[in-house]
Amino acid sequence: MKITDYTIDELMVVAIARTISDGDLVFHGVASPLPMTALYTAKMSHAPHMVYLGGVGGGVDPTPPFLPESTNDIWLQWGACRIETIDRIFDHFARGEVNVMFFSGGQFDKYGNINNSLIGDWRRPKTKFPGGAGACNLASLTPKIVAWTTRHEVFVHPKTGKRIYTLVDKVDFITSPGYLDGSGARERAGCAPGTGPYKLITNLGVFGYDDETKLMKLESVHPDVTVDDILENTEFKPIIPDKVSVTEPPTPEQVRLIRVEIDPYRIRTLEFRGGKEECDKRRFKF
Amino acid sequence: MGIYTQEDKLMTLSEAMKLVSDGDKVAIGGGLILREPIAAIYELIRQRKRNLHLIGTAHGFDVDVACGGGIVGKEQHTYVAYEFVYRGGCPNFRRVVEQGLVEEKEDGCYAVIQGLRAAAYGLPFYPSTCFFGTDVLKYHPEYKEFACPVTGRKLVAIPPIEPDVAILHVHKADRRGNAATGAPLVADILMARAAKKLIITAEELVSEEWFRERQGATIPYYETTAVVHVPFGAHPTCCYLYYTYDKDFLDEYIEYARRDLDAAAKGERGTWMEEWLNKYVYDVSREEYLERIGGEKKLEKLKNWKQRLFDARVYKEQLAAEWEV
């Protein structure tokens, strides 16, 4: 069958892949199927010299036969020239050698702060999330923080009518520091200069950050999304440029790589609430 | 780290876990679904330990079952969940934290490593360049900001994390305590160095010659306090190249644990975990356990983990025939 279309998961994968440059040293954390797929897509298309540190297991340039559900599974170390220890991988961050890193979470705010920890009061949370793993440390060392979420949506509580967002005005708890409360705040707090949020890639669009104010700004919407959809599903009003572009699609070859070579079991779709079915519904022609 | 020179440290699981006292700081090796010393944790539950302070990086079943088994007082990990093996996190961990039964001290992976390094390197603190602007610091009044005396830059002093006991599950060990951990290491070696006591559970018991012939000890004998021989000691987590993780077993566990979490959400006290513990932990011998998880047939299936590679090859060929550019 000729590849004539692509799905939302594949669009998000290539949007993440584009943040990686050839020659970058790249690592990803726990529970990261979309970045995992994106790293290999980048390496097999525009970034052949990317050094891939395969997740928590630390495989150096592994060649996974397929992507697994856990980052500590042996398949992410398959074919690696070395199994690096996690402490030495983190040291690459401390020395400023890792250019880009990927974080997801339960809440994201207008300054790119991310909450992976809890909803409610930190002393006695209403909901406990798994935790940020390395994010609270690595976020203060990363030049290009790329965040992603498949849950850019609003949930209206059936009883209270309360609107619950993933992209919120202010996160309940800052696990990984973004621009905190605006320009200069990161540096004052002690984060390394020249680091901070770079992109937020969601199931609706791609965001960047305003150079002056550090506020989140819309860069592109996905093909079936309008600016009104963005506003409806976001608690704050991001900066909307006069002309909003449509997210650049993958190439047919990239789609083939993702479907056949990299992630045959579509682990990446586990990130979506509706899984494979949700992804299959959001299908776009080239 | 202590220096332990006894020639024979081999003991039973029950004897070894008596080295752990209520209230101890306990570092658990492995991580996520990998090589966690689960047989040892079951024994801690069996011995009704209380108020343990668990420490580690990104973990899963070990912390979850320990929380469900009532042995945890403080929890200092950085991520506790099953990644995309199961969505929705670890039910018991969530329940005890949301109910305030366990004091949560979420930490960062690099910070835990830096604390372990401070202990392992004999430093009064580790100067961290990466603990700023995050609310995770609220859990850690012991981490103190200071100005670098050389550069003037803001740094954070991470005091030594010195566990009373580290418990690791390894591939091979001898009676003296030499151990070959297996990869990936996660924080195992740092934990071994940082802890006052080190308990090793091993998949295989080998002779001291095995280590001496190949200088094969990643942990030398004098760091080890006790050795226990426990085949399948990491089950249901994986211990490659011996066996993979046990998805069926975890499916069942999650089912039980989630019912208690649901009950807690309604303000009720569930008894499903108690039932699960009766089935797999309390008064269950090692032999009975291996039988109850599915016996020889199940163990063969877990050992046959490479099958997934062959299946994937066939499936990828099908996909390649299906999709073309």
Interface residues (C-beta under 8 A of the other chain):
Chain A: M1 K2 I3 V30 A31 P33 V56 G57 G58 G59 P65 F66 E69 S70 T71 N72 D73 I74 W75 Q77 I83 T85 I86 D87 F90 F93 A94 N116 S117 W122 R124 P125 K126 T127 K128 F129 P130 G131 G132 A133 G134 A135 C136 N137 L138 A139 S140 L141 F173 I174 T175 S176 P177 L180 A185 R186 A189 G190 C191 A192 P252 E253 V255 R256 R259 V260 E261 P264 Y265 I267 L270 E271
Chain B: G31 L32 I33 L34 T57 A58 H77 T78 Y79 V80 A81 Y82 E83 F84 V85 R87 G89 C90 F93 R94 V97 E98 G100 E104 E106 G108 C109 Y110 A111 I113 R117 S128 T129 C130 F131 F132 G133 T134 D135 V136 K138 Y139 E145 R153 K154 L155 V156 A183 P184 L185 V186 A187 I189 L190 C238 Y240 L241 T244 Y245 W305 R308 L309 A312 R313 Y315 K316 L319 A320 E322 W323 E324 V325
